[in-house]
Amino acid sequence: MHNSGQASDLMDSPDSQDRLQTHCVHLGGKEGRNGPYVPPIVQSTVFDLGDAADAEAIFSGERSGFAYTRFGNPTVEKLAEAVQWLECGKGAMVTSSGNAATLCAITAAMYGRKGKLLTHPDIYGGSHELLAILEEVYGLSVEVLDSANEEKWLESVSRAGAVLLESPSNPLMRLIDIEATVQAARPSGVPVIVDNTVATPYNQRPLVLGADWVVQSTTKYLNGHSDMVGGCVVKREALTSQDRRVHKNLGGTVNAMEAWMILRGMRTFALRMKAHNRNGAAIAQWLAARPEVERVYYPGSGEGRQRALFERQMAAGSGLLAFELKGGKVAAERFLDRMKLITHAVSLGGMESLATRPAMSSHRGMTPEGRIEAGISEGLIRLSVGVESTADLVADLEQALGD
Ligand SMILES: *Cc1c(COP(=O)(O)O)cnc(C)c1O
């Protein structure tokens, strides 16, 4: 097992991103002398429990051991160790999707707690829909508050049941002060959950900033190849038996094959993030200088408070950005129709560049007025910048924007 005790020291060091790369290259590997270098895919539902005493020890939790893949599996465990290390946590649970991870984290964090789940309007659309179901069916009380009013946000944090935040937000790339949120939450023991999917642990480590839980859609940057769906939950402290109980009984666990696929993708995680960060920043800058473009949203490209927060909280801006065209919906649709190298598709974090119009896709369920209020104009385009050559991406953007 990788030494998670050293993760935060490692991450704090100035060359942490280079060392993270070395670590990623070896993820899941080294089974020991004469063992396979790449861990096997243990595609088995059940495990031999041994004699009666062994079985008793495993089921009572006295000894670790596998019984049934929904409860745990050696390949899935390797992935849990890997994401735990990357996020600098002390416990991790792997899930079948990012949404399953959000459900698992909310349930574990809110267990036995009273009060509202506090969140903000610009979280991922799927998280909104999940919260709406939890409200309607299970009576969870949710408070949605704009984090831009920082004083009000922090005041609400202090009396919440738990907090679910996403920074940078998607698609407008607004940052929320994780440390300030944690400081407001601590005195009353309010757990803070951060969706770190867009920033990734390469660029931001919410647990080091004091958050209690991190959720990730591993579908995105961690897997990076747009060929599967998955998620994970990482906790700053060790998992309790209650956390494990929630995880295995909510049922959103994974098979060995999927876990192995994500681990395989993660070997190139650091390499890919380097390229996403470089391309993301270059494309954001290039777009900002174009006459057709009204505005670009990219972490760190803002002014004042947002800029300062970026410098404090993130190492780089990642590969996701949004931009508004002056010609509104007509210009945006024309642009999407003319793209050649970039694919018109939802999702993000894969090696290939993808673009979509949030008003048509992720934010379609909102009313037009609601979208305007949330800053999602008809001409807004979200671009997941891939790892293609910067020059090829610029050429495609140029021809798609041009006459
Ligand atoms: C995609 C995404 C999710 C949900 O992940 P799935 O793997 O699609 O379930 C959650 N949060 C963010 C920020 C995402 O981008």
Ligand as a Chemical Component Dictionary entry (heavy atoms), coordinates in Angstrom:
data_LIG
# 
_chem_comp.id                   LIG 
_chem_comp.type                 NON-POLYMER 
_chem_comp.pdbx_formal_charge   0 
_chem_comp.three_letter_code    LIG 
# 
loop_
_chem_comp_atom.comp_id 
_chem_comp_atom.atom_id 
_chem_comp_atom.alt_atom_id 
_chem_comp_atom.type_symbol 
_chem_comp_atom.charge 
_chem_comp_atom.model_Cartn_x 
_chem_comp_atom.model_Cartn_y 
_chem_comp_atom.model_Cartn_z 
_chem_comp_atom.pdbx_ordinal 
LIG C1 C1 C 0 -19.651 14.844 -14.247 1  
LIG C2 C2 C 0 -19.680 15.491 -12.927 2  
LIG C3 C3 C 0 -20.329 14.879 -11.837 3  
LIG C4 C4 C 0 -21.097 13.587 -11.964 4  
LIG O1 O1 O 0 -20.275 12.542 -12.378 5  
LIG P1 P1 P 0 -20.829 11.252 -13.158 6  
LIG O2 O2 O 0 -19.616 10.401 -13.234 7  
LIG O3 O3 O 0 -21.363 11.725 -14.468 8  
LIG O4 O4 O 0 -21.912 10.670 -12.309 9  
LIG C5 C5 C 0 -20.275 15.510 -10.620 10 
LIG N1 N1 N 0 -19.647 16.697 -10.465 11 
LIG C6 C6 C 0 -19.024 17.304 -11.481 12 
LIG C7 C7 C 0 -18.351 18.615 -11.248 13 
LIG C8 C8 C 0 -19.024 16.737 -12.747 14 
LIG O5 O5 O 0 -18.421 17.366 -13.759 15 
# 
loop_
_chem_comp_bond.comp_id 
_chem_comp_bond.atom_id_1 
_chem_comp_bond.atom_id_2 
_chem_comp_bond.value_order 
_chem_comp_bond.pdbx_ordinal 
LIG C1 C2 SING 1  
LIG C2 C3 SING 2  
LIG C2 C8 DOUB 3  
LIG C3 C4 SING 4  
LIG C3 C5 DOUB 5  
LIG C4 O1 SING 6  
LIG O1 P1 SING 7  
LIG P1 O2 DOUB 8  
LIG P1 O3 SING 9  
LIG P1 O4 SING 10 
LIG C5 N1 SING 11 
LIG N1 C6 DOUB 12 
LIG C6 C7 SING 13 
LIG C6 C8 SING 14 
LIG C8 O5 SING 15 
# 
